[in-house]
Amino acid sequence: MADGLAACLVPGAGACPRRWAGARRGQPWRAAAPAGAWLRHQIARYRHLHDDQRRLLGELGLTEDEVDRSNGWPRRRRPAAEGLEAARAHAARHGHLALSAPAVFDGFPLGAWLASQRTRQRRTGHLTRLGRTLTGLDAWWDPPWPLAWQRMWWTCRHHHCGLPEHLRWWPGAAGADHAGAWLHQQQARRLLLQPGQRDLLDELTALAGGAPGWRPRISDSAWQTLHLRLPPLAHHGGRRRDERQVLEAILHIACTQQPWAGLPQVLGPAETSRRYHRCHTDGTLTRISHARRPETDARWQQQLTDHLASFNESG
């Protein structure tokens, strides 16, 4: 590093301290050759540098903020080795490469880099050397169906098989209830899926021991106190709805994040959403989320609390 740093400080070497071409136009600092190539290399490996090395680069104006700006610049070309290093690290940590374009991993715009590689693969019409390497990391890194579908497939697989000890959940990974509801939904629309998706879905179904069905969340002991917190159920003639069924329906939506149109038939019609909004507005759901309950009901109560917090933030 010493030779490269010296080149940046020597007059006429092609770069000078705190001089980034185009910085005043909101673009990242770019030094001229030959020192520029060395500085770009330092940006690429900035996260792996020693603190003293970062301090010396800071004297040139290459601060951590400038590195983040440079990495986030959409027009910046990324060396294949830099992107491949990030892809290997992500696959080792999370087990897949099904990232959407905006995804950033350890400061590197891995989602955008993978998107450009997918575009290149489709333009060439054959698997490139880099494509073969990425396929070795994740066989479904470039699926012919939406990446969101592929991410949920990985989520379901890990929930049913258990997350391997060497892997970690990725940011935004769905919970077990959400994954189970998604699998049930995909099973219902199987004929609309592509052949490859059907094969992957059949693999999940076999791991899950068949198509997942709805299971009650509220224990009998918890219901003894919860039903006292519910407002009177309106009755307009016809068959009266069961209050426990209504609350189970509300909890199903809160825990799975599924739309009301996908409510299991056993939980009644989607019109239960009106009761949900009533219970949310009058504070019933908040009281239920804070009520004392048996340990067996802790999971759905925490999920209800998280759902209400997310609803309030978005609302």
N, C-alpha and C positions, 0 to 999 in steps of 0.2 A: 504493500500500500504506500510505502514511503516514496518510491519513485514516482508513482502517479500523483501523489499529493504535491511533490516538488514541482512537477510539470505544470500543475494548475497555478502555482505561485510565481513561476518564472515569467517575467514579461516577454511577450511575443510567442509564448508556447501554445497559444490558441485559446486560452481561457483566462479569466481573472476572477478574483474573489467577488461574490455577490453579483455576478453578471449572468442573468438568465435571459436568453433571447426570447422575446415575446412575453416576459413576465407581466409587463404593464397591460397587456391585452388579455390577461386572465388565463394565459397558457402556462404550463410548467416550464421551469428553467431548463434550457438546453445549451450546454457549452459546445464550442466548436471543436473539431478534430485538431490534434490527436487526443487532447485531454478529455474531450467530450465522451469518447467511447469508454474511457476509464470511469468517468463519473456515472455514466449510464449503468455500468456494471455494478457500481456501488449502490445505486438505487435498487437494482434487482436483488442484491443480497443484503440489503440494509438491516433486515430483521435478524440476520445472523452475525452482524458485526459486534465487536466489543464496545463497551460504553465509551472508552477513550477514543476509539476510531470514530464513533458517531460525533463526539465532541469536536474532533479535528475537522470533520466534514461540516459541522455547524459553523466553524469559523469561515468556511467558504460560502456560507449561506444555504447549505444543503441541510436543512433541519428536518425533523420528523414530519412537520406539517407540509413542507415542500415535497417530501417523498410521497405522502398520501395524495397530494394534488397531482403529482406526476402519474402515480398508479391509477388514479381515477380518471385521467384524461382519456376520453373515448377514442381519440385518433392515434393514440400511442400504439406503436407496433410492439408486440410481445414476442421475445425470442421463444422458439419452440421448447428449448430446454427449461426456461423459466416456467412456462405453463405446465409442462410435463411434471416438473418437480412439485408444483402445487396440486396437480391431479393425483399424483401418487400419495401425497400426504393426506388428501381428503379421502381417498379410497381406503387408506390404512386406518383412518380415524372413524369414518362413518360407513364404509362398506359399499359405497356406490358413487356414481358420477351423474346422477339425475338432477342436475342443478339448473335452475332457470337463469336467464340472461342477467338479471340484476344481482345475482348472488356474489358476495365477496367472501373469500376464505383467507384468513390470516393476512388481511390487507391486500390480497391479490384478487383482481376481478376474474375469478375462475369461471363464473357463469358466462361472462361475455367471451372469454377465450374459448371455452368449449363450444359455444354457439357458432363462433367463426370456424372451428374445426368441423362441426357438423355440416355447415354450409359448403365447406371445401370438399368434404366426402361426397356430398350429393352432386356437386358440380363435376367432379372427376368421374363419377359413375363406378368407381372401384375402391377397394380398401387400400389406403396409402400405408406407408411404413408407420407413420405416426398413428394412423387409425388402428392398425393392428396392435400397437402398444396400448392404446386406450381400451381396446376391446379386451385385452388381457387383464386390465384393471377392473373393468365392469362390462360384461357381455352386452348389457342393455344401455350403454352410455349414449347411443344414437338411435333411439327407437322410432319406428314409423308412426307412433301414436303420441299423444301429449305427454310431456315430461311430468306433469302433475300426476297423471295416472301411474306412471312408473314409480314415482316417489311413494305414492300410497301403497303400491304393491310391495315395495321394500318395507314400508312401515308395518303392513299386515303380517308379512313373513316374520319379521323380528318379534312382533307381539305374540305370534303363535308358537314360534320356535324358541323364543328367548333371545335377547340381544347378546351376541358373543362377548366374552369378557374383554377382548381386545378392542371392541368398538364402543363408540359413544353415540347417543342420540344427537341428531343434527338440530339446529335451531328451527322451531316451528313444526317439529314432528308431531303428528296427531297421536292422541291417547288411544288406549286399547278400545274404549267404547266407540269412539269415532271410527277407528279402523274396522271394528266388527260390523258397524252399520254400513260402512262403505262396501265391505265384502258382500254383505247381503244385497245391497243395491246393485252391484255388478253382476251377481248371480241372477238377479231378476231380469237384467237387460243383456244377458249373455249373447243372444242371437244378433245383437247390434254391434258386437265387438269384432275386431279383426281376428283372424285365425291365430296369430301369435299371442294376442291378448287372452284368447280363450284357453290356450295351452297353459299360460301362466296362471290364469284364474283357476283352472282345474288343479294345478299344483297346490295353490293356496287352500282350495276346498278340501283336498285330501289331507293337508296338514292340520286343518281345523276340525277334521272329523265330520265333514258334511257342511252344508250351508248353515251359517249361524242363524239362530232364532232369537226372539226377544226373551229376556229373563227379567223377572221382577227385581227391583233394586231396594225397595223399602221392606225392612224386616217387620214381622208382626209386632215385636215389642216397641219399635220406633213408631209404628202407626198408632198405637194406643195414645200417644201424646200429640203426634202431628195432626191428627184429624181435628183436634180441638182448636188448632190455629187457623183452620181454613174458614173463609167466609161462607155464608149459606149458599148452597148451590141453587141457582135459579131454575125454576121448573115451569115450562110453558105447555104442558100437556104431553101425551105420549109416554114413552118409557124413560124413567128417570136415570140419568147417568150415575154411575158409581163414583164417589169422591176419590177413592183410592185409585181407580183407573185414570181419572183426570190428572191426579198428581203424578202418577207413573208416566203418563204421556208427556207432561211438562218436563220431568226429569230426563226422559229419553232424549228430548230435543236439546236440553241443556248439556247433557253428557256427550252426545254424539255429534253435535253441531250440524245435524241434518236439517233440511227444510221440512216444514210441516206437511208438505205434500207426500213426503216419504214416510210418514208415521205408520208403523205396523198396524195392520187391520185389527189386531186384538186389543189395541189401545184406543179404538174408536175413530171417529172422523177427524179430518184436519181442522174442522171448525173449533176444535179445542183451543186453537191459538187465541181465540177471543178470551177464553178463561185465563190463559197465560198472561195476556196483557193486563187483565183486571188484577190478577194476583201480584203482578210486578208493580203496577201503579199504586196499589193500596199498601204495599210493603209486606205482603204475606210471604213472598219468596225470601225476602231479606230476613224475616223473623225465623223462617224455617232453616235458613242457612246458618243462623246463629244459635239455634236451639240445641240443648244437650241431647245426645243420641247415643245409642249403643255403638261400640267400636266397629261392629259389622257394617254400620251405615256411614262410616267416616269418609269412605271414598266418594260416594255420590254427593255427600254434603259439601266436600271440598270442591268438587267439580261444579256444583251449583254456585258456590261462592265465586269461583273463577269466571264462570259464565256471566254472572251479574256484573262483576267488575268490568269485564270486556264490553258488555252491553252499555254500561254507563259511560265508558270512555268513548265508544263510537257514537253514542247518542248525543 
